[in-house]
Amino acid sequence: MARRRGDTRERIRSVALELFAEQGYEKTSLREIAERLEVTKAALYYHFKTKEDIVASLFEDFRAEGEELLEWARGQQPNPASRREFVRRYAEIIEGPGKEMLRFMQVNEPAVRELKAASDLRERMRSYAEFMVDEKADLPDQIRARLAILTLHMTHFAMRDTAFSEDELHAAALEVALGLVPGDRPGPPAE
């Protein structure tokens, strides 16, 4: 029975994300989600009382993956190699459990700002930046460290009007992100 309940929750979340992408978060009602699922509103309420509850559950999954990554990072010596591995692992999250969540956030950015779960995500991003670069690093390296992570977030959005496949975009974004890891670039050319 627990398996079936979990499947229903996943279907609800998936359909909600589809509708949020099609119509926007604000314009989508629980009734529309229930209709798309072909269930009663009461059946939907059994799993989620509000749209925000649905989104909060998605953020929670994304948060849990991020917490596992931070736990790994806490056991590492921060250096270019461990930071590159951090970026690779984060890219896996973005391509896996975080993929739909990021799409939701990009399409519904104004609504996301109002959700409590979004402020938690901003705090997590700060924690990622702390691992990615020493706080005493110069400003360009601090920017590079944050852009390494943001590159993984924004590439699909920034390149959505191109003919590249999602796999091509993901691979290219990872390549760019890895190139931004502080301390991982060759120095200026010798004169």
Summary of the structure (lengths in Angstrom):
residues: 191
radius of gyration: 19.0
end to end distance: 70.6
largest distance: 72.8
contacts: 538
relative contact order: 0.11
helix: 75%
strand: 0%
